[in-house]
Amino acid sequence: MRSQSTAFKKTYTDYIAQIAGMDSGSIEEKLGVHVEGNNIIIHLFGKPYKITKNDIVEPSGKRPSLDICVILCKYLLLCPDVYPKDKEWVSFRDLKDSGPLTTYFANDVAGAITSYFVGRLDDLRKTGKTLGGYPPDFEVAYDLFMQFDALPRVPVILLFNDADDEFPAQSSVLFERRAEKYLDPECLAMAGRLLFTRLKQVQM
């Protein structure tokens, strides 16, 4: 039985080969990426990653983690032919084919953010701004509501209510409906988890 690392190596090699054969110029505007010669630059939660014909590298020159590699590759490979226009904000469970991952998302994304930042609203607000968070273009009745650019065409919104005398703390992470055109449910779940990871890293 092949190990997980061996299986990923083959999948990763296949992804990179497919990307190398793409017309990078045609996806630049569609995906909001930046093309430099044979390289593609994609910002993921504000951090630039370079996709070459042979590899993916972060600013340090190292290959990023498995989840980041998969998210970046899928973002390029699933590039829609027609620009999706549905900007309605929805929860993860409302996205197409998300059903098998809704429990994971509730526990490891929204639940994780809630548990880590309960009683620390000011810390979350400062951390979010450090990560590039900004106010959405609408108002909601939450203690904190902040938008992040997970990818150029995949924004996310974090909603957070801290605990009080009547209710426990609660978090929600929303996506635009059209996010399902850019990433599959697994990658969207990983992007949500990455938001929590990045917020936690800023605190360290």
C-alpha positions as CSV (number, residue, x, y, z in Angstrom):
1,M,0.0,0.0,0.0
2,R,1.4,3.3,-1.0
3,S,2.1,5.9,1.7
4,Q,0.2,9.2,1.8
5,S,3.3,11.1,0.9
6,T,3.9,8.9,-2.2
7,A,0.3,9.3,-3.3
8,F,0.5,13.1,-2.8
9,K,3.8,13.3,-4.7
10,K,2.1,11.7,-7.7
11,T,-0.9,13.9,-7.5
12,Y,1.2,17.0,-7.0
13,T,3.3,16.1,-10.0
14,D,0.2,15.7,-12.1
15,Y,-1.2,19.0,-10.9
16,I,2.0,20.9,-11.7
17,A,2.2,19.2,-15.2
18,Q,-1.4,20.3,-15.9
19,I,-0.7,23.9,-14.8
20,A,2.5,24.0,-16.9
21,G,0.4,23.2,-19.9
22,M,-2.2,26.0,-19.3
23,D,-2.3,29.3,-21.1
24,S,-1.4,31.4,-18.1
25,G,-2.3,34.6,-19.9
26,S,-6.0,33.5,-20.2
27,I,-6.4,33.0,-16.5
28,E,-4.7,36.2,-15.3
29,E,-7.8,38.3,-15.4
30,K,-10.3,35.5,-14.7
31,L,-8.5,34.5,-11.4
32,G,-6.9,37.8,-10.4
33,V,-3.5,36.2,-10.4
34,H,-0.2,37.9,-11.6
35,V,1.8,36.3,-14.4
36,E,5.5,36.9,-14.5
37,G,7.0,35.1,-17.5
38,N,6.4,31.4,-16.9
39,N,5.5,31.9,-13.3
40,I,2.1,32.6,-11.7
41,I,1.9,34.6,-8.4
42,I,-1.2,33.9,-6.3
43,H,-1.9,35.6,-2.9
44,L,-3.5,33.3,-0.3
45,F,-4.6,35.3,2.7
46,G,-2.2,38.0,1.7
47,K,0.8,35.8,1.4
48,P,2.3,35.5,-2.2
49,Y,3.1,32.0,-3.6
50,K,4.9,31.4,-6.9
51,I,3.8,28.6,-9.1
52,T,6.5,27.6,-11.6
53,K,6.6,24.9,-14.2
54,N,8.2,22.5,-11.6
55,D,7.1,23.5,-8.2
56,I,5.2,25.9,-5.8
57,V,7.3,28.0,-3.5
58,E,6.5,30.5,-0.7
59,P,8.5,33.7,-0.1
60,S,11.1,31.8,2.0
61,G,11.8,29.6,-1.1
62,K,10.4,26.4,0.5
63,R,7.4,24.4,-0.8
64,P,4.3,25.2,1.3
65,S,2.3,22.6,3.2
66,L,0.1,20.0,1.6
67,D,-3.2,21.9,2.1
68,I,-1.8,25.1,0.6
69,C,-0.4,23.3,-2.5
70,V,-3.8,21.7,-3.1
71,I,-5.7,24.9,-2.7
72,L,-3.5,26.8,-5.1
73,C,-3.4,24.0,-7.7
74,K,-7.2,23.5,-7.6
75,Y,-7.8,27.3,-7.9
76,L,-5.8,27.3,-11.1
77,L,-7.2,24.1,-12.6
78,L,-10.8,24.8,-11.8
79,C,-10.8,28.2,-13.4
80,P,-14.3,28.8,-14.7
81,D,-14.8,29.6,-18.4
82,V,-17.4,32.2,-17.5
83,Y,-17.0,34.7,-14.7
84,P,-19.5,33.7,-12.0
85,K,-21.7,36.5,-10.8
86,D,-23.5,35.1,-7.8
87,K,-22.1,37.1,-4.9
88,E,-24.7,36.0,-2.3
89,W,-23.0,35.2,1.0
90,V,-23.8,31.7,2.3
91,S,-22.5,29.4,5.0
92,F,-20.3,26.4,4.1
93,R,-23.2,24.0,4.4
94,D,-25.1,25.8,1.7
95,L,-22.4,25.3,-0.9
96,K,-22.7,22.5,-3.4
97,D,-21.6,19.0,-2.3
98,S,-20.4,20.3,1.1
99,G,-22.5,17.8,3.1
100,P,-19.8,15.3,4.0
101,L,-17.6,18.1,5.3
102,T,-20.1,20.2,7.3
103,T,-19.2,18.6,10.6
104,Y,-15.5,19.1,10.0
105,F,-16.1,22.7,9.1
106,A,-18.3,23.3,12.2
107,N,-15.8,21.8,14.6
108,D,-12.4,22.6,13.0
109,V,-13.1,26.0,11.5
110,A,-15.9,27.8,13.2
111,G,-15.6,25.9,16.5
112,A,-11.9,26.2,16.6
113,I,-12.1,30.0,16.1
114,T,-14.7,30.3,18.8
115,S,-12.7,28.2,21.3
116,Y,-9.5,30.0,20.7
117,F,-10.8,33.6,20.8
118,V,-13.6,33.3,23.4
119,G,-13.2,36.2,25.8
120,R,-10.6,37.8,23.6
121,L,-12.7,39.9,21.2
122,D,-10.1,42.7,21.1
123,D,-7.3,40.3,20.3
124,L,-9.4,38.8,17.5
125,R,-10.1,42.3,16.1
126,K,-6.4,43.3,16.1
127,T,-5.3,39.9,14.8
128,G,-7.8,40.1,11.9
129,K,-6.6,43.5,10.9
130,T,-3.0,42.3,11.0
131,L,-4.0,39.5,8.6
132,G,-5.5,42.0,6.2
133,G,-9.1,41.9,7.4
134,Y,-11.4,44.8,6.4
135,P,-15.0,45.7,6.9
136,P,-17.5,44.1,4.5
137,D,-19.9,46.3,2.5
138,F,-22.8,45.5,4.7
139,E,-23.7,45.7,8.4
140,V,-24.7,42.7,10.6
141,A,-25.5,42.4,14.3
142,Y,-22.2,40.7,15.4
143,D,-19.5,41.8,17.8
144,L,-17.0,41.4,15.0
145,F,-17.6,41.0,11.2
146,M,-14.5,41.1,9.0
147,Q,-13.8,40.2,5.4
148,F,-10.6,38.5,4.2
149,D,-9.3,37.7,0.7
150,A,-8.6,34.0,0.9
151,L,-7.8,34.1,-2.8
152,P,-8.2,36.9,-5.3
153,R,-11.7,35.7,-6.3
154,V,-12.6,33.9,-3.1
155,P,-13.3,36.3,-0.2
156,V,-14.5,35.0,3.2
157,I,-16.3,36.8,6.0
158,L,-15.7,36.0,9.7
159,L,-18.6,36.6,12.1
160,F,-18.0,36.4,15.8
161,N,-20.1,37.0,18.9
162,D,-18.2,36.8,22.2
163,A,-19.8,35.1,25.2
164,D,-22.0,37.1,27.5
165,D,-24.3,36.4,30.5
166,E,-27.0,34.8,28.2
167,F,-25.2,33.2,25.3
168,P,-22.0,31.3,24.6
169,A,-19.5,32.6,22.0
170,Q,-20.2,31.8,18.4
171,S,-18.4,32.1,15.1
172,S,-19.4,31.7,11.5
173,V,-17.4,31.8,8.3
174,L,-19.2,32.7,5.1
175,F,-18.4,32.4,1.4
176,E,-19.8,33.9,-1.7
177,R,-22.0,31.4,-3.5
178,R,-19.7,31.6,-6.5
179,A,-16.8,30.3,-4.4
180,E,-18.0,26.8,-5.4
181,K,-17.0,27.6,-9.0
182,Y,-13.4,28.3,-8.0
183,L,-12.7,25.5,-5.5
184,D,-14.2,22.2,-4.5
185,P,-15.7,21.6,-1.1
186,E,-12.6,20.1,0.3
187,C,-10.5,23.0,-0.7
188,L,-13.0,25.5,0.7
189,A,-13.0,23.6,4.0
190,M,-9.2,23.7,4.0
191,A,-9.3,27.5,3.2
192,G,-11.5,28.0,6.2
193,R,-9.2,26.0,8.4
194,L,-6.3,28.0,7.1
195,L,-8.0,31.2,8.2
196,F,-8.0,29.9,11.7
197,T,-4.4,28.8,11.5
198,R,-3.3,32.2,10.2
199,L,-5.2,34.0,12.9
200,K,-3.6,31.7,15.5
201,Q,-0.1,32.2,14.1
202,V,-0.4,36.0,14.3
203,Q,-1.1,35.6,18.0
204,M,2.1,33.6,18.6
